Amino acid sequence: MKEYYVYILKCSDQSYYIGITNDYQRRLYEHQSGLKHTNYTHTRRPLKLVYVATFTDVYEAIVWEKQIKLWSRKKKQALIERNYEALILLAKNHQGLSGSSDSVHGSTSSP
């Protein structure tokens, strides 16, 4: 069964990059090595992998990636820290929705 991964990288400028892939270790290597000079992460290295979620359905992975991208920095940090109580509180307080000034980038290109 094929697996897909939604991942979050913390960049050296403290911003987050959110992406989707079918091999997160390969993608981390590609980001870290700066193979593509046009990538958001190229000038923000070194990078740290701070979150990975595994999916067997690529469409579920894409939905999850898009959802996380809309969240505030606080909500993303709660997810990364696995602080589910804070995540619930932030969701109930309607914090963590779009409109954040936080920098988050990523791609929904094919895994």
N, C-alpha and C positions, 0 to 999 in steps of 0.2 A: 504494500500500500504506500502510495506517495505521500510525503509530508511537506507541508508548507510552514513557513515561519514568519511571524511578524516580530520585528526587532527594533530596539531603540538603542542608538549610540549617543553617548554624551561626548560632545566635541570639546576641544581645548578652550573654546570661548564660552563654554557652559551652555551652549544651545543644544537642542536635541535634533537628531535626524531619525526619522521613522521610516522603515522600509519593509518590504515583503520579498521573500526569496524561497527557493527550494533547498538552499544550502547556506545557512547563516555563517558558518565558519569560512567558507569561500568568500562570501560577500564582505565579511569583516576584513579578511586579508586584502581584498581588492580595495576597500576603502582605506585601510592603513597604508597600503603601498602607494596610493595616489596614482594608480594607473590611468585614470581619466582626469585630465586637468580641468574639465568643465564641471565635475561633480561638486556639489555643495561642500562636501567634507574635505576636499583636496587641500584647501588652505586652513582647515580647522583641525589638523592632526596635531598630536596624537588623539586617538579616539578610544573610548571605553565602551564595551558592550555592557549595557546595564539591564536589559530586559529581552527575553525571548518567550514567545508563546507558540505552541505547536498546533497545527490544524491538519486534518486529513482532507478537508474540503477547501479548495482554493477560493471559492466565493465567500466562505465564512471568514477566511483570512483577510481578504480584501475589505470586507465590511468592518472588521475589527481595526485594521490599519486606518481606514478613513475615520472611524469613530475616535480613535485616540488622537488623531491629528487635530480634531476640533476642541480637545480639552485644554484647560488652562495648565500652566506650568505646575501649579500646586497639585492638581489632580494627576498629572503624569508622574510627579514625584511620589505621590501616594501609591500609585500602581507599581512603580519601580521598587519602592521600599516594602511592597506587599502589605501596606497599611490599609487594610480593607475597611476598617472602621472610619478612617479619614475619608476614604473614597466615597463611602455611603453618605457621610455628612456633607461633603462637597457637592455631591449630586443632589441631595435634598435641599441644599441652600442655593441651588442653581448656579453655583460657582463651577468653573471648569467647562463652561460652554464656550463657543467661539467668541471672538472679540478680545482675546488676550493679546498683549503686546509681546508675548514670548515668541522667540524665533524657533520654528519647527519646520523642518523640511523633510522631504522624502519623495519616494516615487511609487506609483502604482503600476509600474511597468511589469511585464510578464515575469513571473518568478523564474 
